[in-house]
Amino acid sequence: MNLFSYDINEKYTTAVAYFSMEFAIDQALKIYSGGLGFLAGSHMRSVFDLKQNTIGIGMLWSFGYYDQSRNENRTLRPQYTRKHYYFLEELDVKVTVKIHGENVVVKAFLVRPDIFGTAPIILLSTDTPENDYLAQTITHKLYDGNERTRVAQEIVLGIGGTKVLEALNQSIDIYHMNEGHSLPLAYELYSRYKDMDEVRKHVVFTTHTPEKAGNEEHNIHFLHEMGFFANHSLETVREITGYKNDDNFSITVGALRAAKIANGVSKIHGIVANEMWANVENKCEIISITNAQNKKYWTDKTLIRALDEHEDYEVIARKKHLKKVLFEVVANQTGKLFNPEVLTIVWARRFAEYKRPGLLKYDIDRFVKLIKNTERPIQVIWAGKPYPTDHGAMEIFNELVHMSHHYHNMAVLVGYELHLSRLMKEGSDVWLNTPRITREASGTSGMTASMNGSVHLSIDDGWHPEFALDGKNSFTIPALDHRLPIEEQDRIDNKNLMDILENKIIPTYYDEPAKWVEIMKSAMTDVEFQFNSGRMVAEYYLNMYDYKS
């Protein structure tokens, strides 16, 4: 079956299947939670732009991640609504995977390239009457909190996806695991090749996080019972995975041993990943390919036209218009009228403790003084989805909501998905990024913000050091010793953040508007080539897919 609606570029003929738990390709298709999905979405768009021979393999989540709504007191309420997608094409193929000894039917749907301008993407679902209710729920919720369900999801993605490709007569050269969720595909391929050295020739792996929570571990006996290893004997599993005595199975270690090559997602993360996994025997080489985003999708075309025509007044006018569009959402959600003339700071991404959404208000007295300043006012907007069972992150979100009730120029928005993300990047003046040092593998929201003239104010981590010219295209919070106690890190980072805001950003915005526009323009220009995902997907072909170990 021909899944492509375009002719393959002869530079990119190696046939690739790109496996990802989430894809953010359009607001209408809610099968993503955050940065991993945003990255995968831009990857698929640039595959289409460059006409590469790549197919996406993902999951059709019946209820998505969750819909972010509010309780009566305006705090966050996760809500689950069944989704219906009439633009998907149900494929005439069904495969069976064995999960915990039971046969589970997996059906497949196709996102054709011409619908959203992406690579062809196959989405898998177990939500069919042929399965019992428990099996149907496997593809209900992205990142289900139940361990058995999570592992079942990984089996469906890895083994089910591989079987669907085979049933569709797709001849695949490279299986790309975007994170370790799809690792079972390697053991399904072992059933085909009977030799792990042969399997490795066809598998590559991208690791995205130095966070322990992002590097799953499970008991090997539990995984074996679930069918994670494609129903090979435990003796065989221990032999092919290298876990001959250890029962604590790391998904990331398994992926590093099953791939011919792996990559971290920024230059710093490549170093960190090599340090993290230095003691792992028989792992593949880990290189760096820095994440990127699809410029064509994310940038405001009128703003870019003004930049290209060197008309500063048009850049300023367009940015004010984009701020007004964002502020309509603020007014609709919060009843607050924001002013497009006022410096507007946005913190928006997945709500997680290590990303420190509350760092700006760490020194509460200093923050209140800043937020109450009427001579040089600021406006601050937060948005993002915490993991629904991450009670610490939920508490931070709700704390910000309660605090915002006391200030007319502070807002917390819900519904942080593709559409709102785009509006916030277009309508902000400053994009704030505050992860703990060494704990952000890349981050990509600042890239798309910079593409829209929002100045990146960031910890010196992830992609930022590869881009930043402090005071020229962005502002950098100085690096500190990551071995310091967390409380001390927060205190120092907050002080440095506030110093930059009070002494550099706010004075420049109000007292030197021409200089501020130059910083905006430099951000838009400097981010354009190196952090456009066309560069990234070309590097994957050159350095990963066509790599000969």
For each residue, the residues with C-beta under 8 A, 3 or more apart:
1: 91 168 169 170
2:
3: 55 110 112 120 122 168 170
4: 7 8 53 113 120
5: 112 113 114 120
6: 48 51 113
7: 4 51
8: 4 12 13 51 52 53
9: 12 13 50 51 52
10: 13
11: 541
12: 8 9 50 51 52 53 54 541
13: 8 9 10 53
14: 53 173 174 541 545 546
15: 53 54 55 170 171 172 173 174
16: 52 53 54 55 172 173 174 175 176 541 545
17: 54 55 56 57 161 162 165 170 172 174 175 176
18: 40 43 44 47 54 55 56 57 119 176 178
19: 57 58 157 158 161 175 176 177 178 181 182 185
20: 23 36 37 40 56 57 58 178 179 181 182
21: 36 58 59 142 143 153 157 178 179 181 182
22: 31 32 33 36 37 40 58 59 65 142
23: 20 29 31 32 37 40 41 44 56 58 121
24: 31 32 37 38 40 41 417 418
25: 29 41 44 45 111 116 118 121
26: 29 116 418
27: 30 417 418 419
28: 85 87
29: 23 25 26 85 111 116
30: 27 61 64 65 67 83 417
31: 22 23 24 37 58 59 60 61 64 123 142
32: 22 23 24 36 37 38 40 41 65 142 417
33: 22 36 37 65 142 143 350 385 387
34: 37 38 349 350 384 385
35: 38 39 208 349 350 443 444 445
36: 20 21 22 32 33 39 40 178 179 208
37: 20 22 23 24 31 32 33 34 40 41
38: 24 32 34 35 41 42 293 418 421 444 445
39: 35 36 42 43 178 208 265 291 293 444
40: 18 20 22 23 24 32 36 37 43 44 56 58 178
41: 23 24 25 32 37 38 44 45 118 294 297 418
42: 38 39 45 46 292 293 294 297 298 444 533 536
43: 18 39 40 46 47 178 533 536 537
44: 18 23 25 40 41 47 48 54 56 118 119 121
45: 25 41 42 48 49 116 117 118 294 296 297 533
46: 42 43 49 50 294 532 533 534 536 537
47: 18 43 44 50 52 54 56 118 119 537
48: 6 44 45 51 113 117 118 119
49: 45 46 117 294 296 534
50: 9 12 46 47 534 537 538
51: 6 7 8 9 12 48
52: 8 9 12 16 47 119 537 541
53: 4 8 12 13 14 15 16
54: 12 15 16 17 18 44 47 119 537
55: 3 15 16 17 18 119 120 121 122 165 170 172
56: 17 18 20 23 40 44 47 111 118 119 120 121 122
57: 17 18 19 20 121 122 124 157 161 164 165 182
58: 19 20 21 22 23 31 40 121 122 123 124 157
59: 21 22 31 123 124 125 139 142 153 156 157
60: 31 85 88 109 123 124 125 127 139
61: 30 31 64 65 83 139 140 141 142
62: 82 83 125 127 139 140 141
63: 66 80 81 82 83 140 141
64: 30 31 61 67 80 81 83 141 142
65: 22 30 32 33 61 141 142 143 385
66: 63 78 79 80 141 385 388
67: 30 64 78 79 80 81 415
68: 76 77 78 79 385 414 415 416
69: 76 77 78 79 414
70: 74 75 76 77 414
71: 74 75 76 77
72:
73:
74: 70 71 401 405
75: 70 71 397 398 401 402
76: 68 69 70 71 386 394 397 398 401 414
77: 68 69 70 71
78: 66 67 68 69 388
79: 66 67 68 69
80: 63 64 66 67 141
81: 63 64 67
82: 62 63
83: 30 61 62 63 64
84:
85: 28 29 60 88 109
86:
87: 28 111 115
88: 60 85 109 110 111 123
89: 109 110 112
90: 107 108 109 110
91: 1 107 108 109 110 122 164 168
92:
93: 107 108 164 167 168
94: 105 106 107 108 130
95: 105 106 108 160 163 164 167
96: 103 104 105 106 163
97: 103 104 106 155 156 159 160 163 227
98: 101 102 103 104 227 231
99: 102 104 135 138 152 155 156 226 227
100: 148 152 225 226 227
101: 98 225 227
102: 98 99 135
103: 96 97 98
104: 96 97 98 99 126 131 135 138 152 156
105: 94 95 96 126 128 130 131 135
106: 94 95 96 97 124 125 126 156 160 163 164
107: 90 91 93 94 124 125 126 128
108: 90 91 93 94 95 122 123 124 125 164 168
109: 60 85 88 89 90 91 122 123 124 125
110: 3 88 89 90 91 120 121 122 123
111: 25 29 56 87 88 115 116 118 120 121 122 123
112: 3 5 89 115 120
113: 4 5 6 48 117 118 119 120
114: 5 117
115: 87 111 112 118
116: 25 26 29 45 111
117: 45 48 49 113 114 297
118: 25 41 44 45 47 48 56 111 113 115 121
119: 18 44 47 48 52 54 55 56 113
120: 3 4 5 55 56 110 111 112 113
121: 23 25 44 55 56 57 58 110 111 118
122: 3 55 56 57 58 91 108 109 110 111 161 164 165 168
123: 31 58 59 60 88 108 109 110 111
124: 57 58 59 60 106 107 108 109 139 156 157 160 161 164
125: 59 60 62 106 107 108 109 128 139
126: 104 105 106 107 131 135 136 138 139 156
127: 60 62 131 136 137 139 140
128: 105 107 125 131 136
129:
130: 94 105
131: 104 105 126 127 128 135 136
132: 135 136
133: 136 137
134: 137 138
135: 99 102 104 105 126 131 132 138
136: 126 127 128 131 132 133 139 140
137: 127 133 134 140 141 144 149
138: 99 104 126 134 135 149 152 153 156
139: 59 60 61 62 124 125 126 127 136 153 156
140: 61 62 63 127 136 137 144
141: 61 62 63 64 65 66 80 137 144
142: 21 22 31 32 33 59 61 64 65
143: 21 33 65 150 387
144: 137 140 141 149 150 153
145: 149 150 388 389
146: 149 150
147: 150 151 218
148: 100 151 152 226
149: 137 138 144 145 146 152 153
150: 143 144 145 146 147 153 154 216
151: 147 148 154 155 218 222 223 226 228
152: 99 100 104 138 148 149 155 156 226
153: 21 59 138 139 144 149 150 156 157 181
154: 150 151 157 158 181 182 183 184 228 251
155: 97 99 151 152 158 159 160 184 226 227 228
156: 59 97 99 104 106 124 126 138 139 152 153 159 160 161
157: 19 21 57 58 59 124 153 154 160 161 181 182 184 185
158: 19 154 155 161 162 177 181 182 183 184 185 186 187 188
159: 97 155 156 162 163 184 185 187 188 227 230
160: 95 97 106 124 155 156 157 163 164
161: 17 19 57 122 124 156 157 158 164 165 182 185
162: 17 158 159 165 166 175 185 188 189
163: 95 96 97 106 159 160 166 167 188
164: 57 91 93 95 106 108 122 124 160 161 167 168
165: 17 55 57 122 161 162 168 170 172
166: 162 163 169 170
167: 93 95 163 164
168: 1 3 91 93 108 122 164 165
169: 1 166
170: 1 3 15 17 55 165 166
171: 15
172: 15 16 17 55 165 175 202
173: 14 15 16 202 545
174: 14 15 16 17 202 203 204 544 545
175: 16 17 19 162 172 182 185 186 189 202 203 204
176: 16 17 18 19 204 205 206 540 544 545
177: 19 158 180 181 182 183 185 186 203 204 205 206 255 259
178: 18 19 20 21 36 39 40 43 182 206 208
179: 20 21 36 182 206 207 208 209 214
180: 177 183 205 207 215 216 251 252 254 255
181: 19 20 21 153 154 157 158 177 251
182: 19 20 21 57 154 157 158 161 175 177 178 179 185
183: 154 158 177 180 186 187 228 251 254 255 258
184: 154 155 157 158 159 187 188 228 229 230
185: 19 157 158 159 161 162 175 177 182 188 189 203
186: 158 175 177 183 189 190 199 203 254 255 258 259
187: 158 159 183 184 190 191 228 229 230 232 237 240
188: 158 159 162 163 184 185 191 192 230
189: 162 175 185 186 192 193 199 202 203
190: 186 187 193 194 195 196 199 230 232 240
191: 187 188 194 230 232
192: 188 189
193: 189 190 198 199
194: 190 191 198
195: 190 198 199
196: 190 199 200 240 258
197: 200 201
198: 193 194 195 201 202
199: 186 189 190 193 195 196 202 203 258
200: 196 197 203 258 259 260 284 549
201: 197 198 260 549
202: 172 173 174 175 189 198 199 260
203: 174 175 177 185 186 189 199 200 258 259 260
204: 174 175 176 177 259 260 261 262 263 544 545 547
205: 176 177 180 255 256 258 259 261 262 263 284
206: 176 177 178 179 262 263 265 289
207: 179 180 215 252 255 256 262 263 264 265 273 286 441
208: 35 36 39 178 179 214 265 441 442
209: 179 213 214 215 441
210: 214 269 272 273 276 438 439 441
211: 214 215 354 439
212: 215
213: 209
214: 179 208 209 210 211
215: 180 207 209 211 212 250 251 252
216: 150 180 250 251 252
217: 248 249 250 251
218: 147 151 222 223 228 248 249 251
219: 222 223 247 248 249
220: 223 224 234 237 238 243 246 247 248 249
221: 224 225 234 247
222: 151 218 219 225 226
223: 151 218 219 220 226 228 229 249
224: 220 221 227 228 229 234 237
225: 100 101 221 222
226: 99 100 148 151 152 155 222 223
227: 97 98 99 100 101 155 159 224 230 231
228: 151 154 155 183 184 187 218 223 224
229: 184 187 223 224 232 236 237 241
230: 159 184 187 188 190 191 227
231: 98 227
232: 187 190 191 229 236 237 240
233: 236 237
234: 220 221 224 237 238
235: 238 239
236: 229 232 233 239 240
237: 187 220 224 229 232 233 234 240 241 243
238: 220 234 235 241 242 243 244
239: 235 236 244
240: 187 190 196 232 236 237
241: 229 237 238 249 254 257 258
242: 238 253 257 281 282
243: 220 237 238 246 247 249 254
244: 238 239
245:
246: 220 243 249
247: 219 220 221 243
248: 217 218 219 220
249: 217 218 219 220 223 241 243 246 253 254
250: 215 216 217 253 254
251: 154 180 181 183 215 216 217 218 254 255
252: 180 207 215 216 255 256 277
253: 242 249 250 256 257 277 280 283
254: 180 183 186 241 243 249 250 251 257 258
255: 177 180 183 186 205 207 251 252 258 259 262
256: 205 207 252 253 259 262 277 280 283 284 286
257: 241 242 253 254 280 282 283 284
258: 183 186 196 199 200 203 205 241 254 255
259: 177 186 200 203 204 205 255 256 262 284
260: 200 201 202 203 204 284 547 549
261: 204 205 284 285 286 287 543 544 547 549
262: 204 205 206 207 255 256 259 273 283 284 285 286 287
263: 204 205 206 207 270 286 287 288 289 543 544
264: 207 269 270 271 272 273 274 286 287 288 289 441
265: 39 206 207 208 269 288 289 290 291 441 442
266: 269 270 288 290 291 441 442 462 463 466
267: 270 271 288 290 465 466
268: 271 272 438 461 462 465
269: 210 264 265 266 272 273 288 441 442 462
270: 263 264 266 267 273 274 286 287 288
271: 264 267 268 274 275 288
272: 210 264 268 269 275 276 438 441
273: 207 210 262 264 269 270 276 277 286
274: 264 270 271 277 278 286
275: 271 272 278
276: 210 272 273
277: 252 253 256 273 274 280 283 286
278: 274 275
279:
280: 253 256 257 277 283
281: 242
282: 242 257
283: 253 256 257 262 277 280 286
284: 200 205 256 257 259 260 261 262 549
285: 261 262 549
286: 207 256 261 262 263 264 270 273 274 277 283
287: 261 262 263 264 270 543 544
288: 263 264 265 266 267 269 270 271
289: 206 263 264 265 536 539 540 543 544
290: 265 266 267 442 463 466 530 531 536
291: 39 265 266 442 443 444 447 463 531 536
292: 42 444 447 530 531 532 533 534 535 536
293: 38 39 42 297 298 444 447 448 451 531 532 533
294: 41 42 45 46 49 297 298 532 533 534
295: 298 299 451 528 532 533 534
296: 45 49 299
297: 41 42 45 117 293 294
298: 42 293 294 295 422 425 448 451 452
299: 295 296 303 304 448 451 452
300: 303 304 318 322 426 452
301: 304 305
302: 305 306 318
303: 299 300 306 307 315 318 319 322 426 452 453 524
304: 299 300 301 307 308 524
305: 301 302 308 309 314
306: 302 303 309 311 314 315 317 318
307: 303 304 310 315 453 521 524 525
308: 304 305
309: 305 306 314
310: 307
311: 306 314 315
312: 315 316 514 517 521
313: 316 317
314: 305 306 309 311 317 318
315: 303 306 307 311 312 318 319 453 517 520 521
316: 312 313 319 320 513 517
317: 306 313 314 320 321
318: 300 302 303 306 314 315 321 322
319: 303 315 316 322 323 429 453 520
320: 316 317 323 324 340 341
321: 317 318 324 325 340
322: 300 303 318 319 325 326 423 426 427 452
323: 319 320 326 327 338 340 344 427 428 429
324: 320 321 327 328 340 427
325: 321 322 328 329 423 426 427
326: 322 323 329 330 344 381 423 424 426 427 428
327: 323 324 330 331 337 338 339 340 427
328: 324 325 331 332
329: 325 326 332 333 413 420 423
330: 326 327 333 334 336 338 381 411 413
331: 327 328 334 335 336 337 338
332: 328 329
333: 329 330 411 413 414
334: 330 331 404 411 412 413
335: 331
336: 330 331 408 409 411
337: 327 331
338: 323 327 330 331 342 344 379 409 411
339: 327 342 377 379
340: 320 321 323 324 327
341: 320
342: 338 339 377 378 379 409
343: 376 377 378 379 429 430 505 506 509 510
344: 323 326 338 378 379 380 381 427 428 429 430
345: 360 378 379 380 381 428 429 430 432 457 501
346: 380 381 382 383 424 425 427 428 430 431 432 449 454
347: 357 360 380 381 382 383 384 432 433 434
348: 381 382 383 384 413 416 420 421 424 445
349: 34 35 355 384 416 433 443 445
350: 33 34 35 355 384 385 386 387
351: 355 357 384 385 386 387 390 393 394 396 397
352: 355 386 387 390 393
353: 356 390 392 393 396
354: 211 435 436 439 440
355: 349 350 351 352 434 435 440
356: 353 359 434 435 436 490 493
357: 347 351 382 384 393 396 397 400 434
358: 361 362 396 399 400
359: 356 362 434 490 493 494 497
360: 345 347 367 380 432 434 494 497
361: 358 364 367 400 403
362: 358 359 367 490 491 494
363: 366 367 491 494 495 498
364: 361 367 368
365: 368 369
366: 363 369 370 498
367: 360 361 362 363 364 370 371 498
368: 364 365 371 372
369: 365 366 372 373
370: 366 367 373 378 498 501 502
371: 367 368 378 380 407 409 410
372: 368 369 407
373: 369 370 376 377 378
374: 377
375:
376: 343 373 506 507 510
377: 339 342 343 373 374 409
378: 342 343 344 345 370 371 373 409 501 506
379: 338 339 342 343 344 345 409 410 411
380: 344 345 346 347 360 371 409 410 411
381: 326 330 344 345 346 347 348 410 411 412 413 424 428
382: 346 347 348 357 397 400 411 412 413
383: 346 347 348 412 413 414 415 416 420 424
384: 34 347 348 349 350 351 357 397 416
385: 33 34 65 66 68 350 351 416
386: 76 350 351 352 390 393 394 396 397
387: 33 143 350 351 352 390 393
388: 66 78 145 394
389: 145
390: 351 352 353 386 387 393 394
391: 394 395
392: 353 395 396
393: 351 352 353 357 386 387 390 396 397
394: 76 351 386 388 390 391 397 398
395: 391 392 398 399
396: 351 353 357 358 386 392 393 399 400
397: 75 76 351 357 382 384 386 393 394 400 401 412
398: 75 76 394 395 401 402
399: 358 395 396 402 403
400: 357 358 361 382 396 397 403 404 412
401: 74 75 76 397 398 404 405 412
402: 75 398 399 405
403: 361 399 400 406 407 410
404: 334 400 401 407 410 411 412
405: 74 401 402
406: 403 410
407: 371 372 403 404 410
408: 336
409: 336 338 342 371 377 378 379 380
410: 371 379 380 381 403 404 406 407
411: 330 333 334 336 338 379 380 381 382 404
412: 334 381 382 383 397 400 401 404
413: 329 330 333 334 348 381 382 383 416 420 424
414: 68 69 70 76 333 383
415: 67 68 383 420
416: 68 348 349 383 384 385 413 420 421
417: 24 27 30 32 420 421
418: 24 26 27 38 41 421 422
419: 27 422 423
420: 329 348 383 413 415 416 417 423 424
421: 38 348 416 417 418 424 425 445 448
422: 298 418 419 425 426 448
423: 322 325 326 329 419 420 426 427
424: 326 346 348 381 383 413 420 421 427 428
425: 298 346 421 422 428 431 445 448 449 451 452 454
426: 300 303 322 325 326 422 423 452 454
427: 322 323 324 325 326 327 344 346 423 424
428: 323 326 344 345 346 381 424 425 431 449 454
429: 319 323 343 344 345 454 455 509
430: 343 344 345 346 454 455 457 505
431: 346 425 428 445 446 449 450 454 455 456 457 458
432: 345 346 347 360 457 458
433: 347 349 440 443 445 446 456 457 458 459 462 464
434: 347 355 356 357 359 360 458 459 477 493 497
435: 354 355 356 439 440 443 459 461 462
436: 354 356 439 440 459 482 486 489
437: 459 460 461 479 480 482 489
438: 210 268 272 461 482
439: 210 211 354 435 436 461
440: 354 355 433 435 436 443 459 461 462
441: 207 208 209 210 264 265 266 269 272 462
442: 208 265 266 269 290 291 462 463
443: 35 291 349 433 435 440 446 458 461 462 463 464
444: 35 38 39 42 291 292 293 447 448 463
445: 35 38 348 349 421 425 431 433 448 449
446: 431 433 443 449 450 456 458 463 464
447: 291 292 293 444 450 451 463 467 527 531
448: 293 298 299 421 422 425 444 445 451 452
449: 346 425 428 431 445 446 452 454 456
450: 431 446 447 453 454 455 456 467 473 474 523 524 526 527 531
451: 293 295 298 299 425 447 448 524 527 528
452: 298 299 300 303 322 425 426 448 449 524
453: 303 307 315 319 450 520 521 523 524
454: 346 425 426 428 429 430 431 449 450 520 523
455: 429 430 431 450 473 474 475 505 519 520 523
456: 431 433 446 449 450 464 467 468 473 474 475 523
457: 345 430 431 432 433 474 475 477 497 500 501 505
458: 431 432 433 434 443 446 461 462 464 468 474 475 476 477
459: 433 434 435 436 437 440 464 476 477 479 493
460: 437 464 465 468 476 477 478 479
461: 268 435 437 438 439 440 443 458 464 465 479
462: 266 268 269 433 435 440 441 442 443 458 465
463: 266 290 291 442 443 444 446 447 466 467 531
464: 433 443 446 456 458 459 460 461 467 468 474 476
465: 267 268 460 461 462 468
466: 266 267 290 463 530
467: 447 450 456 463 464 473 474 526 527 530 531
468: 456 458 460 464 465 473 474 476
469: 472 473 474 522 526
470: 474 475 476
471: 475 504 519
472: 469 519 522
473: 450 455 456 467 468 469 519 522 523 525 526 527
474: 450 455 456 457 458 464 467 468 469 470 519 523
475: 455 456 457 458 470 471 500 504 505
476: 458 459 460 464 468 470
477: 434 457 458 459 460 493 496 497 500
478: 460 496
479: 437 459 460 461
480: 437 484 489 492 493
481: 484
482: 436 437 438 489
483:
484: 480 481 488 489 492
485: 488 489
486: 436 489 490
487: 490 491
488: 484 485 491 492
489: 436 437 480 482 484 485 486 492 493
490: 356 359 362 486 487 493 494
491: 362 363 487 488 494 495
492: 480 484 488 489 495 496
493: 356 359 434 459 477 480 489 490 496 497
494: 359 360 362 363 490 491 497 498
495: 363 491 492 498 499
496: 477 478 492 493 499 500
497: 359 360 434 457 477 493 494 500 501
498: 363 366 367 370 494 495 501 502
499: 495 496 502 503 504
500: 457 475 477 496 497 503 504 505
501: 345 370 378 457 497 498 504 505 506
502: 370 498 499 506
503: 499 500 507
504: 471 475 499 500 501 507 508
505: 343 430 455 457 475 500 501 508 509
506: 343 376 378 501 502 509 510
507: 376 503 504 510 511 512
508: 504 505 511 512 515 516 519
509: 343 429 505 506 512 513 516
510: 343 376 506 507 513
511: 507 508
512: 507 508 509 515 516
513: 316 509 510 516 517
514: 312 517 518
515: 508 512 518 519
516: 508 509 512 513 519 520
517: 312 315 316 513 514 520 521
518: 514 515 521 522
519: 455 471 472 473 474 508 515 516 522 523
520: 315 319 453 454 455 516 517 523 524
521: 307 312 315 453 517 518 524 525
522: 469 472 473 518 519 525 526
523: 450 453 454 455 456 473 474 519 520 526 527
524: 303 304 307 450 451 452 453 520 521 527 528
525: 307 473 521 522 528
526: 450 467 469 473 522 523 530
527: 447 450 451 467 473 523 524 530 531 532
528: 295 451 524 525 531 532
529: 532 535
530: 290 292 466 467 526 527 535
531: 290 291 292 293 447 450 463 467 527 528 535
532: 46 292 293 294 295 527 528 529 535 536
533: 42 43 45 46 292 293 294 295 536 537
534: 46 49 50 292 294 295 537 538
535: 292 529 530 531 532 538 539
536: 42 43 46 289 290 291 292 532 533 539 540
537: 43 46 47 50 52 54 533 534 540 541
538: 50 534 535 541 542
539: 289 535 536 542 543 544
540: 176 289 536 537 543 544 545
541: 11 12 14 16 52 537 538 544 545 546
542: 538 539 545 546
543: 261 263 287 289 539 540 547
544: 174 176 204 261 263 287 289 539 540 541 547
545: 14 16 173 174 176 204 540 541 542
546: 14 541 542
547: 204 260 261 543 544
548:
549: 200 201 260 261 284 285
